[in-house]
Amino acid sequence: MQPKNQFVQLPILAEKNITLAIKREDLLHPFISGNKYRKLKYNLLAAKEQNYYTLLTFGGAYSNHIAALAFAGKERGMKTIGIIRGEELQDNWQGNPTLEQAHKNGMLFKFVSRQAYRENESAKFIAQLKQQFGDFYLVPEGGTNALAVKGCEEILVEQDAEFDVICTCVGTGGTVAGLINSSHGYQQVLGFSALKGDFLNETIGKITTKENWRLMTDYHFGGYAKVSLELIQFINQFKTVTGIPLDPIYTGKMLFGLLDMIKNDNFAKGIKILAIHTGGLQGITGMNTVLKKKNLPLLAI
Ligand SMILES: Cc1ncc(COP(=O)(O)O)c(C=O)c1O
């Protein structure tokens, strides 16, 4: 199934004569939503072909990737193991909606310190994990590897050739790399970084050979998973006006940034923009528990 492009009507788009469509990848699957579906597709096939019965991966406490992998494993009768950042969660993860759901879907957790987590790609750490859990098919953090990029190349389809600009959110860089690979040379791909800093330029440069892309680094709202009142209000208003829900970590920041760029005349009149909705909506419930503690308004569900 290929999700539809939903054209959005907003006064600012009419004023600037810009067409904006959102590719509703969030509707691809109820639990393996958006880019997770694309990134896992070929990895799950490879795990099956190589006769693995266990999938192991890494993620933070509210990770969309952890949620998706747990469900994918359950669906295929495979064991799943999540190496979760933050040992303080060890006796304290009940009440976290992402981890509770992953647990219900059969995922086994190992909580590790932030320092140990940083080693997640080291051969020594992987060997220790194999000793503890037996053999497994390893899916890296955020699900990004060559097979994930291949899956993300399938997001764009023939009809999308009509767009001048393709936008997506960036965490590990796999999704934007797939889009760059399958974009046409005349299209510009804009990646909106969910992380502070510009180091992702180097990461993306290593996984794609084309040059028709740019990383936007001004819309992280203070860093990964940081939110502000302005962002929450924007997401809630966007949903009321367009009917499209956005998540606060990735897609909300991308749309906020994109509309800000449109307001500031960063695009020529008449241009057609396609923004990819990469999913992540499962994270809203978890974010609302954080917002409640901070006495901030909640995100509409
Ligand atoms: C909803 C959502 N959108 C975008 C991204 C960023 O994708 P990538 O890590 O491939 O850059 C992620 C994280 O993987 C995500 O969960």
PDBQT file of the ligand as one rigid body, heavy atoms in Angstrom, charges set to zero:
ROOT
HETATM    1  C1  LIG A 401       8.630   9.647  13.733  1.00  0.00    +0.000 C 
HETATM    2  C2  LIG A 401      10.039   9.765  13.298  1.00  0.00    +0.000 A 
HETATM    3  N1  LIG A 401      10.328  10.604  12.298  1.00  0.00    +0.000 NA
HETATM    4  C3  LIG A 401      11.584  10.782  11.860  1.00  0.00    +0.000 A 
HETATM    5  C4  LIG A 401      12.637  10.091  12.439  1.00  0.00    +0.000 A 
HETATM    6  C5  LIG A 401      14.008  10.344  11.925  1.00  0.00    +0.000 C 
HETATM    7  O1  LIG A 401      14.389   9.347  11.048  1.00  0.00    +0.000 OA
HETATM    8  P1  LIG A 401      15.898   8.995  10.845  1.00  0.00    +0.000 P 
HETATM    9  O2  LIG A 401      16.397   8.417  12.139  1.00  0.00    +0.000 OA
HETATM   10  O3  LIG A 401      15.901   7.999   9.750  1.00  0.00    +0.000 OA
HETATM   11  O4  LIG A 401      16.622  10.247  10.517  1.00  0.00    +0.000 OA
HETATM   12  C6  LIG A 401      12.383   9.187  13.484  1.00  0.00    +0.000 A 
HETATM   13  C7  LIG A 401      13.465   8.420  14.109  1.00  0.00    +0.000 C 
HETATM   14  O5  LIG A 401      13.901   7.436  13.630  1.00  0.00    +0.000 OA
HETATM   15  C8  LIG A 401      11.048   9.016  13.921  1.00  0.00    +0.000 A 
HETATM   16  O6  LIG A 401      10.737   8.174  14.917  1.00  0.00    +0.000 OA
ENDROOT
TORSDOF 0
